[in-house]
Amino acid sequence: QEDREWMRQGACRHRQDLDFFPETPRHPDVAEVLAVCNACVVADNCLEYALNNNETYCIWGGLLPHERNPYANRKRTVHVSTVVE
């Protein structure tokens, strides 16, 4: 089981006034949500959690879903199997 204790320190924890699940990057709350994330002490943990759990929605670690894709691609390890006859 993954340790999620860091979530208790998230700057977003008490910000129910903001939409952290914007349908579009142009949603009116996005700029303020990103400001909350940028000031958060556990933003790196948050981003790592999103990448490890293939989160495809929501703002995690200060990144929108489409912004996390390059990070996920860099973190992936490619395993190549070789068949020898």
N, C-alpha and C positions, 0 to 999 in steps of 0.2 A: 504494500500500500504506500502510495506517494505521500510524503509529508506536505501538508497544506497549512501548517501553522503560520506561515508567512502571510497568508490571506488576511489574518487578523490585523495586520499592519497596513493593509492597502488603503491608500488615500481615497479610494472610491467607495469604501465600505459604507459610509454614511451619506452617500450622495444619491439618494433615490430621486432627487430632482432632475437628474441628467439621464439621457438615454444612451447607455453604453452599447446598445444593439442597433445602431443606425442602419437604415435600409440603404442609404447612399452616403458617400463622403461629403455631400453638400448639405446634409442634415444640419439644422441650426445648432445642435448641441456639440457637434464634433470638435470644434475649436476649443470649447471649454473642457470637454472630456480629455483632450490631448494635453491641455494645460495641467489638469489634475494628474494625469499619468506622468508628465515630465517632472512634477514635484514629488513624486511618490518614491519612497525609500525601497520599495520592493518591486519596482518596475521590471528589473532584470529577471527576478523570480517569476513574475507574471508572464513575461514573454516566453521564458523557458517552458513554463507549464503549457502555454498555448501550443507551442511547437511540439512538445512531447505528446500532447493529447489530440493533435490534428484539429484544433479548434478552427472552424471555418466561418464562424460568426463572431460578432462583438469586437470591441477594441480591447486588445490585451497588450500590456507592456508598452502602451503608447503607439501601437501600430494597428492600422485597419487590416481586415483580412487580405486584401490584395497586396498589401505591403509586406505581409509576413511570408508570402510564397518564396521570394528569393532566399530568405533566411532558412526556411525549411529545406529548400533544395541544397543549400550549402551544408546543412547538418546531416543530411542523409548519407549513409554509407552504402556503397554498392557492393554487393556480394556476387562474385562471378564463380560459377561452377564449371569445372573442366571435366569433361568425360574422356577418359583414356581407355582405348581399346587394346 
